[in-house]
Amino acid sequence: MAKKRRLPSAGFKAKVALAAVRELETVGQLVGRFGVHPSQIQQWKRQLLEGAEGLFGEVGRPRKASEEEVSSAELFEQIGRLKMELEWLKKKVGAVE
């Protein structure tokens, strides 16, 4: 029977990548310790180093962006409702005349 594929969590990936960045152990030792292929360790390490700038780049921005998205979504909903009401009123006024 085929071996079931493991899907590592984000926390596990971060733990392995941080251990690789620290360079206290060789990649071979990390392979033995975590049971992950060496190329996977190198890939996670590269992703960590490339993405680290994004963590500190714009402090406080994500929260503001999500608030703006919520308010714009509410405004679009209101526009949709008002358009439907306008169409309904046009039909009613047209039917009365």
FIBA-210082 format. One record per atom (N, C-alpha, C): y, z, x. Coordinates in steps of 0.1 Angstrom, whole numbers, plus 2048, in hexadecimal, padded with zeros to 3 digits. Atoms other than C-alpha are relative to their C-alpha. Last residue first. Layout:
// residues N
YZX ...
END
This chain:
// residues 97
7F780A803 A3176760B 7FA7F47F8 7F77FC80A A1A78460A 8097F57FB 80780080C 9FE77361E 8088047F4 80280D804 A1676B63B 7F87FF7F2 7F3806805 A2278E63C 7FE7F27FC 7FD7FA80C 9FE79B63E 80E7FB7FA 80980580B 9F4782658 8038067F3 7FD80E803 A1278966E 7F87FA7F5 7F4800809 A0C7AE66A 8047F27FD 8047FB80D 9E87AA677 80C8007F7 80780B807 9F4795694 7FC8047F2 7F780B803 A0E7AF69D 7F97F57F9 7F87FC80B 9F57CB69B 8097F57FC 80880080C 9DD7B96B1 8078047F4 80380E803 9F87B36CB 7F87FE7F3 7F4805806 A027D76CA 7FF7F17FC 7FF7FB80E 9DF7E26D0 80C7FB7F9 80A806808 9DB7CB6EE 8018057F1 7FC80E802 9FC7D66FD 7F67F97F6 7F57FF80A 9F27FB6F9 8057F27FC 8067FD80D 9D17F470B 80B8007F5 80780C805 9E47E2727 7F98037F2 7F680A805 9FB80072A 7FA7F37FB 7FB7FB80D 9DE81872C 80A7F77FA 80B80380A 9CE803747 8048057F3 80080E803 9EF80375A 7F57FD7F6 7F5803808 9F1829758 8017F17FC 8027FA80E 9CE82D764 80B7FD7F7 80A808807 9D3815781 7FE8057F2 7FA80D804 9F382678B 7F67F87F9 7F87FD80B 9E184878B 8087F47FB 8087FE80B 9C68397A1 8088047F3 80580D804 9DF82C7BA 7F78017F3 7F5807807 9F084D7BC 7FC7F37FB 7FE7F980D 9CF85F7C4 80B7F97F8 80A80380A 9C58457DE 8038077F2 7FF80C808 9E78477F0 7F57FE7F5 7FA7FF80E 9E786B7FA 8017F47F8 8027F3806 9E286581F 8078017F3 7F77FE80B 9E2840828 7FD80D7F9 7F580A800 9D283984A 80B8037F5 7F47FA7FC 9BD858850 80C7F77FE 8007F3805 99C84E840 80E807802 7FD80080E 9A3829845 80080E7FA 7F1802801 9A482E86A 8048007F2 7F97F47FD 98183C86A 80F7FF7FE 7FB7FB80C 97281D85A 80880D802 7F7809806 96D80A87A 8078057F4 7F58027F7 95E82788D 80A7F77FA 7F97F4800 947831870 80D7FF809 7F97FE80D 93C80E86A 80980C800 7F580A800 93480988F 8088027F3 7F57FB7F6 92082A890 80C7F67FF 7F97F5807 90D81F870 80B806809 7F880580B 9047FE880 80880B7F9 7F58077FA 8F980E8A1 80A7FA7F5 7F77F57FB 8E382688E 80C7F9806 7FA7FA80C 8D480987A 80A80B805 7F6809805 8CD7F689A 8088057F4 7F47FF7F7 8BB8148A8 80B7F67FC 80180B7F6 8A381688A 80D800808 7F980C804 8A4838878 8007F580B 80A809805 88C85587B 8077F37FA 7FD80480E 8A786F87E 7F77F67FA 7FB7F5808 89D88289D 8027FD7F2 80A7F6801 8888678AE 80480C7F6 80B807807 8A184C8A8 7F580A7FD 7FC80080E 8BD8648B3 7F57F97F7 8027F2805 8AA86A8D4 8048017F1 80F7FE801 8A78448D9 7FD80E7FB 80480680C 8CC8408D2 7F18027FE 80280E7FF 8D38598EE 7FC7FA7F2 80E8047FF 8DF87C8E6 8007F0801 8067F57F9 90188D8EB 7F17FC802 8078047F4 91286C8E3 7FA80B808 7FE7F57F6 92A87C8CA 7F97FC80D 7F28007FA 92D85A8B8 80180B80B 7FF80B7F6 9078588B3 80E7FF806 8097FC7F4 90587B8A4 8017F580A 7F97F67F8 92287288D 7F980480D 7F58077F9 910852882 80880A808 8068087F5 8F086687A 80B7F9808 8057F67F7 903880865 7FA7F880D 7F47FA7F9 918865854 7FB80A80B 7FB80A7F7 8F885284B 80C805808 8098027F5 8E887183D 8057F680A 7FF7F57F8 906879828 7F77FF80D 7F48027F8 90885681B 80180C809 7F47FD807 8E485980F 80C7FE809 7F97F47FB 8C784781F 80D8027F8 7F2803801 8B382F809 80880C805 7F77F5801 88F831814 80E7FB7FF 7F38017F9 87881480D 80980C7FE 7F4800809 85581C800 80D801809 7F87F47FF 839813819 80D7FF7F7 7F38017F9 8237F880C 80780D800 7F4800808 800800800 80C800809 
END
